[in-house]
Amino acid sequence: MKKDAGFWMIILSLCVTSWLAAIDLTSVSTALPTIIDDLHGGSDFVWVGSAFTLASTAILPLSGNIATIFGRQWAVLSFIFLFAVGSAITGSAQNMTAMIAGRTVQGLGGGGILSLAEIIVADLVPLRERGVYQGILGSVWAFASAIGPPIGGALAQAGQWRWLFYMNLPLCAIAFGLTFYFLRLKRPEGSLRDKLARIDWIGNAIIITGSTLTIVALVEGGINHPWNSYQILVPLLIGLALIAFFLVYEFLWVIGEPMVPFDILSNRTTLSGYAGDFMHGLTSIILIYYMPVYFQSTMLATPIRSSIQLFPAAFTIAPIAIVAGISVAVFDHYVAQNVIAWMFQMVGYGLMTTLTKDSSTAAWAGYQVIASIGVGILYPGTTFPVLAPLPISKNAHALAFYTFMRTFSQTFGVTIGATVLQNELSRLLPASFSALFPAGVNIAYAAIPQIPQLPQPLQDEVRVAFASSLQTLWKVVLALAGLGLATTFFMKQIHLHLDTDEQWGQEQKEQTGDVEKATESPSASI
């Protein structure tokens, strides 16, 4: 597609929609205590954040199906509308039930928005040039992640937390207008009945049920029920079994429009890309999620200050993602970038294992930057091995599953971090302090608000226990980064084509005849 003003307005609309999903996901964390207090929440507080994650993850495989059957523009507009409705519900919520319901609707819209942004960029930009634009979208996400928590904290302190959600409404209107006017991609023909009949309803039911059960278990584990209880193990095992069965079902029994066609998982390079994407989700979310825990527990930072102390990571990821995309376009290579990225992460997380309660600013800021270089490279980096061996007609399905893998792995990453900290803190905290927290409580988040008021030497003992527990967590992340590096051993370097899928090209003044068959790139034999 010609990169004229219309093209850049489409990119702007995708940036606005991505901003909506990212800022909403990251800003709520620092406002959560105020929201819970105002709405008289109890143990269901965890679902204010998790309902969004659960819904956005569950909708992702379906989003590719919807985009292929109904067309890109209709799909994006529907997801923006859902996000706006969810924002209105949460902003006006008078109780926790309404808040959680609104967050669920927001999650459905947000997940679809993120998936469609990747798909539309793939429709408009050849694979070799695509990393630049994926880097731009990744930068939007990183910037929103950086300023979201301070915005949430500031509005909560001013007693205006509802504006976290109300401010989405004018942005939704802008995104809706830009998308409606400029995103005129070709639309598939057929009646509504025919299109509905093409949706893989059984596969959707399987993956949504499996994802829901798994995420519910991950969210509830260690908080409302012990990890070894049947309340956690039963849904977790059934959920994982259903996800595995979903792939078998898609490969063997779906004839029409499978959500995950067999050929997108039939070569080692694509599989290595998905594996790298999964590992990237784990390591990146642990960095963003648990560095503030380090600042608040060992350095006694406030939630807002701890968000600001994360700026070295956020503002490294954004430009590095763009530079990584440019390097792929210039050199027509992606394997080396993936290898370098994982090596940077291993060095960064290795250095983080030395952080203590007395570490200098240069140490905790510098180590963040090193790890974040690796995180930033991988935002566009893992898409190339996924897509390079595939025909361009499979972009939508491949990218929807790619986004699903990343989002699903981030849920696992938060759980891994919580489990490591829970086990280590239970072992290392002074008995007189840990006895204050009943069994099943997330010790880290329950203990952090108490630390500044503790007398000496108890306060220093607790801070040391947190620093040591986090050192163990960084060792775990270091091992995960090592597994990420191992995924690159299975990647082949494949020439990145300069074709786009004409089936989804920008509409011309007149559209006649049948839609041309998508031009497929030569698939390497792998």
C-alpha positions in Angstrom: 0.0 0.0 0.0 1.2 3.5 -0.8 2.2 5.3 2.4 0.1 8.4 1.8 -1.8 10.5 4.3 -4.5 7.8 4.5 -2.0 5.1 5.4 -0.6 7.2 8.3 -4.1 8.0 9.5 -4.7 4.2 9.7 -1.5 3.8 11.7 -2.6 6.7 14.0 -6.0 5.0 14.5 -4.2 1.7 15.5 -1.9 3.6 17.9 -5.0 5.2 19.6 -6.7 1.9 19.9 -3.6 0.2 21.3 -3.1 3.1 23.7 -6.7 2.6 25.0 -6.0 -1.1 25.8 -2.6 -0.5 27.3 -3.3 2.5 29.5 -6.4 0.9 30.9 -4.6 -2.3 31.8 -1.7 -0.6 33.5 -3.3 2.4 35.2 -5.7 0.5 37.4 -3.1 -1.2 39.6 -2.1 1.9 41.5 -5.8 3.1 41.8 -7.0 -0.3 43.0 -6.9 0.3 46.8 -9.0 3.4 46.4 -11.4 1.7 44.1 -11.8 -1.3 46.5 -12.4 1.1 49.4 -15.0 3.2 47.6 -16.9 0.1 46.3 -16.5 -1.9 49.6 -14.7 -4.7 47.9 -13.5 -7.8 49.7 -11.6 -10.9 48.5 -12.9 -10.3 45.0 -10.5 -7.3 44.6 -8.2 -9.5 42.4 -10.8 -9.7 39.7 -10.8 -5.9 39.0 -7.6 -6.6 37.1 -8.0 -10.3 36.3 -11.4 -10.0 34.6 -9.8 -7.8 32.0 -7.0 -10.2 31.4 -9.3 -13.2 31.3 -11.7 -11.7 28.8 -9.0 -10.3 26.6 -7.1 -13.7 26.5 -10.3 -15.7 25.8 -11.3 -13.5 22.8 -8.0 -13.6 21.0 -8.3 -16.8 19.0 -11.8 -15.8 18.0 -10.6 -12.3 16.9 -8.7 -13.7 13.9 -11.7 -15.8 12.9 -14.0 -12.7 13.1 -11.5 -10.5 11.1 -11.3 -13.1 8.3 -15.1 -13.8 8.1 -16.6 -10.3 8.7 -13.7 -8.1 7.6 -11.2 -5.9 9.4 -13.0 -2.7 9.6 -16.2 -4.2 11.1 -14.2 -6.2 13.6 -12.2 -3.2 14.8 -15.3 -1.0 15.1 -17.1 -3.7 17.1 -14.2 -4.1 19.5 -13.8 -0.3 20.0 -17.6 -0.2 20.8 -17.3 -3.0 23.3 -14.3 -1.2 25.0 -16.3 2.0 25.2 -19.3 0.2 26.7 -17.1 -1.5 29.3 -15.5 1.9 30.1 -18.9 3.5 30.7 -19.9 0.6 33.0 -16.8 0.6 35.1 -16.7 4.4 35.4 -20.3 4.5 36.7 -20.0 1.3 38.8 -21.5 1.5 42.3 -20.5 -1.9 43.5 -17.9 -4.6 42.8 -20.3 -6.7 40.6 -20.7 -3.8 38.2 -17.0 -3.0 38.3 -16.0 -6.6 37.4 -18.7 -6.9 34.7 -17.4 -3.7 33.1 -13.8 -4.8 33.3 -14.9 -8.1 31.5 -16.6 -6.2 28.7 -13.5 -3.9 28.5 -11.3 -7.0 28.2 -13.3 -8.4 25.3 -12.8 -5.1 23.5 -9.2 -4.6 24.5 -8.1 -8.1 23.5 -9.7 -7.7 20.1 -8.2 -4.3 19.6 -4.6 -5.6 20.2 -5.1 -8.6 17.9 -6.6 -6.6 15.1 -3.8 -3.9 15.3 -1.3 -6.6 14.5 -3.4 -8.1 11.7 -4.1 -4.8 10.0 -0.4 -3.8 10.0 0.2 -7.2 8.4 -2.4 -6.5 5.7 -0.9 -3.2 4.8 2.9 -3.6 5.2 5.2 -6.3 3.7 6.8 -8.6 6.3 10.3 -7.2 5.7 9.1 -3.6 6.5 6.7 -4.6 9.2 9.0 -4.5 12.1 9.1 -0.7 12.1 5.4 -0.4 12.5 5.2 -3.2 15.0 7.9 -1.3 16.9 5.7 1.8 16.8 2.8 -0.1 18.3 5.1 -1.6 20.8 6.4 1.8 21.7 2.8 3.0 22.3 2.3 0.0 24.7 5.6 0.7 26.5 4.9 4.4 26.9 1.3 3.7 28.2 2.8 1.1 30.6 5.2 3.8 31.9 2.7 6.6 32.5 -0.4 4.5 33.3 0.4 3.7 36.9 1.4 7.4 37.8 -1.9 8.6 36.2 -3.9 6.0 38.1 -2.2 6.9 41.4 -2.7 10.6 40.9 -6.4 10.3 40.0 -6.9 8.0 42.9 -5.2 10.4 45.3 -7.5 13.2 44.0 -10.6 11.0 44.6 -11.3 10.9 40.8 -10.5 7.3 39.9 -13.7 7.1 37.8 -12.0 9.3 35.2 -9.5 6.5 34.6 -12.4 4.9 32.7 -14.4 8.0 31.6 -11.3 9.4 29.8 -11.4 6.4 27.5 -14.8 7.5 26.0 -13.5 10.5 23.9 -10.5 8.5 22.8 -12.9 5.7 21.7 -14.8 8.2 19.7 -11.7 9.5 18.0 -10.5 5.9 17.3 -13.9 4.9 16.0 -14.1 7.9 13.6 -10.5 7.4 12.3 -11.2 3.7 11.7 -14.5 4.2 10.1 -13.3 6.9 7.7 -9.8 5.7 6.8 -9.7 1.9 7.3 -11.4 0.9 4.1 -10.0 -2.5 3.5 -11.7 -5.0 1.2 -14.6 -6.8 2.8 -15.5 -10.5 2.3 -18.8 -11.2 0.5 -21.6 -13.3 1.7 -24.8 -13.0 3.8 -24.8 -12.7 7.5 -26.1 -16.2 7.8 -23.3 -17.6 5.7 -20.7 -15.7 7.7 -22.1 -16.9 11.0 -22.1 -20.4 9.7 -18.3 -20.2 9.0 -17.4 -19.4 12.6 -15.8 -22.3 14.5 -18.3 -22.3 17.3 -17.2 -25.6 18.9 -13.5 -24.6 18.8 -14.4 -21.2 20.3 -16.3 -22.9 23.1 -13.4 -25.2 23.9 -10.7 -22.6 23.9 -12.8 -20.0 25.9 -13.7 -22.6 28.5 -10.1 -23.9 28.7 -8.7 -20.4 29.0 -11.2 -19.3 31.6 -10.7 -22.3 33.8 -6.9 -22.0 33.6 -6.8 -18.2 34.3 -9.4 -18.6 37.2 -7.1 -21.2 38.8 -4.0 -19.0 38.3 -5.7 -15.9 39.8 -7.3 -17.7 42.7 -4.3 -19.9 43.6 -2.5 -18.8 46.7 -5.1 -16.1 47.5 -8.5 -17.7 48.1 -7.3 -21.3 48.0 -3.9 -23.1 48.5 -2.2 -24.2 45.3 -2.5 -27.9 46.2 -6.3 -27.7 46.9 -8.8 -29.3 44.7 -10.4 -25.9 44.1 -7.3 -24.9 42.2 -5.9 -28.2 40.8 -9.2 -29.3 39.2 -9.9 -26.2 37.1 -6.2 -25.8 36.3 -5.8 -29.4 35.0 -9.1 -29.4 33.1 -8.3 -26.0 31.6 -4.9 -27.0 30.3 -6.3 -30.3 29.0 -9.0 -28.4 27.1 -6.4 -26.0 25.6 -4.4 -29.0 24.4 -7.6 -30.7 23.1 -8.5 -27.5 21.2 -5.3 -27.8 19.1 -6.1 -31.4 18.4 -9.7 -30.5 17.4 -8.5 -27.7 15.1 -6.0 -29.9 13.3 -8.2 -33.0 12.9 -11.8 -32.1 12.7 -12.4 -28.5 11.6 -12.8 -28.4 7.8 -14.1 -24.8 7.1 -12.6 -21.9 9.0 -10.3 -23.3 11.8 -9.1 -20.6 14.2 -5.6 -22.3 14.3 -5.0 -23.9 10.8 -2.7 -26.8 10.9 -0.2 -25.3 8.5 0.6 -22.4 10.9 2.1 -24.9 13.3 3.6 -27.3 10.8 7.2 -26.0 10.7 9.9 -25.6 13.2 10.7 -21.9 12.6 7.1 -20.9 13.2 7.0 -23.1 16.3 10.2 -21.6 17.6 8.7 -18.1 17.1 5.7 -19.0 19.1 7.9 -20.5 21.8 10.0 -17.4 21.9 6.8 -15.3 22.0 5.6 -17.3 25.0 8.9 -16.9 26.9 9.0 -13.2 26.1 5.6 -12.8 27.6 6.8 -14.5 30.8 10.0 -12.5 31.2 8.7 -9.1 30.2 5.6 -9.2 32.5 7.8 -10.3 35.5 10.1 -7.3 34.9 7.3 -4.8 34.6 5.2 -6.3 37.4 7.8 -7.1 40.1 10.3 -4.3 39.8 7.8 -2.0 41.6 7.6 -4.6 44.3 11.4 -4.3 44.8 11.1 -0.5 45.0 8.2 -0.5 47.4 9.4 -3.3 49.7 13.2 -2.6 49.9 13.4 1.1 49.2 10.0 2.0 50.8 8.9 3.9 47.7 5.2 4.9 47.3 3.2 3.2 44.5 3.5 6.3 42.3 7.2 6.7 42.9 7.8 3.1 42.2 6.0 3.5 38.9 8.4 6.4 38.1 11.4 4.3 39.1 10.3 1.9 36.3 10.8 4.6 33.6 14.3 3.3 32.7 12.7 0.1 31.5 9.7 1.6 29.8 11.6 4.3 28.0 14.2 1.9 26.8 11.8 -0.6 25.4 10.0 1.9 23.2 12.9 3.2 21.0 14.7 -0.2 21.0 11.5 -1.9 19.5 11.6 0.6 16.6 15.3 0.2 16.1 15.0 -3.6 16.1 12.2 -3.3 13.4 14.4 -1.0 11.2 17.4 -3.4 11.5 15.2 -6.3 10.2 14.1 -4.2 7.3 17.6 -3.1 6.4 19.4 -6.4 6.8 16.6 -8.9 5.9 17.6 -11.0 9.0 15.8 -11.7 12.2 17.6 -14.7 13.9 20.6 -12.6 15.1 18.3 -10.0 16.6 16.4 -12.7 18.6 19.7 -14.2 19.8 21.0 -10.8 20.9 17.8 -10.0 22.7 17.9 -13.1 24.8 21.5 -12.5 25.7 20.7 -8.9 26.8 18.0 -10.3 29.0 20.2 -12.9 30.5 22.8 -10.4 31.4 20.2 -8.0 32.8 18.4 -10.5 34.9 21.7 -12.0 36.1 22.8 -8.6 37.3 19.4 -8.1 39.0 20.1 -11.1 41.2 22.7 -8.9 43.0 20.2 -6.1 43.9 19.9 -5.5 47.7 18.0 -3.0 49.9 21.1 -0.7 49.6 21.7 -0.9 45.9 22.5 2.4 44.2 20.3 4.2 41.6 22.9 3.4 38.9 22.6 -0.3 39.7 18.8 -0.7 39.7 18.3 1.7 36.8 21.2 0.4 34.7 20.2 -3.3 35.1 16.6 -2.4 34.0 18.0 -0.8 30.9 20.1 -3.9 30.0 17.2 -6.3 30.4 14.8 -3.9 28.7 17.0 -3.8 25.5 16.3 -7.5 25.2 12.6 -7.1 26.0 12.3 -4.2 23.4 14.0 -6.2 20.6 11.6 -9.1 21.0 8.4 -7.0 20.7 8.7 -7.1 17.0 11.5 -9.7 16.9 9.4 -12.9 17.5 6.8 -12.1 14.8 9.3 -12.7 12.0 10.1 -16.4 12.6 6.3 -17.0 13.1 5.3 -15.4 9.8 8.3 -15.8 7.5 7.6 -19.5 6.5 3.8 -19.0 6.1 1.8 -17.9 3.1 0.5 -14.3 3.7 -3.1 -15.5 3.5 -2.5 -17.0 7.0 -1.5 -13.7 8.6 -4.7 -13.2 10.6 -4.9 -16.6 12.1 -1.2 -16.7 12.8 -1.1 -13.3 14.5 -4.3 -13.9 16.5 -2.7 -17.0 18.0 0.6 -15.1 18.5 -1.2 -12.5 20.5 -3.0 -15.2 22.4 0.2 -16.9 23.3 1.8 -13.7 24.6 -1.2 -12.6 26.7 -1.7 -16.1 28.1 2.0 -16.4 29.0 1.8 -13.0 30.8 -0.9 -14.5 33.1 1.5 -17.4 33.8 4.4 -14.9 34.4 2.5 -13.0 37.1 1.6 -16.3 38.8 5.2 -17.6 38.6 6.4 -14.4 40.3 3.7 -14.5 43.0 4.5 -18.2 43.8 8.2 -17.6 44.1 7.8 -14.6 46.3 5.1 -16.4 48.5 7.4 -19.4 49.0 10.5 -17.4 49.7 8.9 -14.8 52.0 7.2 -17.6 54.0 10.7 -18.9 54.6 12.7 -15.7 55.1 10.4 -13.2 56.8 10.8 -13.0 60.6 8.3 -15.3 62.3 6.9 -12.5 64.4 6.0 -10.5 61.2 4.8 -13.3 59.0 2.4 -14.5 61.7 0.4 -11.4 61.2 -0.9 -12.7 57.8 -3.4 -15.6 57.7 -2.8 -18.6 55.4 -3.7 -18.0 51.8 -3.0 -14.3 51.8 -0.6 -12.9 49.2 2.2 -12.0 51.7 4.0 -9.5 49.4 1.1 -7.2 48.8 -0.3 -7.6 52.3 3.1 -6.8 53.9 4.3 -3.9 51.8 2.0 -1.3 53.3 3.1 -2.3 56.8 6.9 -2.0 56.2 7.4 1.8 56.6 5.7 1.7 60.1 7.8 -1.2 61.4 10.3 -0.5 64.2 14.0 -1.2 63.8 15.6 -3.7 63.5 12.5 -5.5 62.3 12.0 -3.2 59.4 15.5 -3.9 58.0 15.0 -7.6 58.5 11.8 -7.5 56.5 13.5 -5.4 53.7 16.4 -7.9 53.5 13.9 -10.8 53.3 12.1 -9.1 50.4 15.5 -8.3 48.6 16.6 -12.0 49.0 13.2 -13.3 47.8 13.4 -11.1 44.7 16.9 -12.3 44.0 15.5 -15.8 43.8 12.8 -14.5 41.4 15.4 -12.9 39.1 17.3 -16.2 39.1 14.1 -17.9 37.9 13.7 -15.3 35.2 17.3 -15.7 34.2 16.6 -19.4 33.6 13.4 -18.5 31.6 15.6 -16.2 29.4 18.0 -19.1 28.9 15.1 -21.2 27.6 14.1 -18.3 25.4 17.6 -18.3 23.9 17.3 -22.0 23.3 14.2 -21.4 21.1 16.5 -19.5 18.6 18.4 -22.7 17.9 15.4 -24.0 16.0 14.9 -20.9 13.8 15.9 -20.8 10.1 16.7 -17.6 8.4 14.1 -17.2 5.7 14.0 -14.4 3.2 11.4 -11.8 4.2 9.0 -11.1 1.3 7.8 -7.7 0.1 4.3 -8.8 -0.7 1.0 -7.9 0.9 -2.3 -9.8 0.9 -4.3 -8.3 -1.9 -7.5 -9.9 -0.5 -7.3 -7.4 2.3 -5.9 -4.4 0.5 -7.2 -0.9 0.8 -10.4 -0.4 -1.2 -10.2 1.5 -4.5 -12.8 3.8 -5.9 -14.6 0.8 -7.4 -14.4 -2.8 -6.4 -15.5 -5.2 -9.2 -15.5 -8.9 -9.6 -14.3 -11.4 -7.2 -11.7 -10.5 -4.7 -8.3 -11.5 -6.0 -6.7 -14.4 -4.4 -4.0 -13.4 -1.9 -0.5 -13.5 -3.3 1.4 -16.0 -1.3 5.0 -15.7 -0.6 7.2 -18.7 -1.4 7.2 -21.0 1.6 10.5 -22.4 2.6 10.8 -26.0 3.0 11.5 -26.5 6.7 
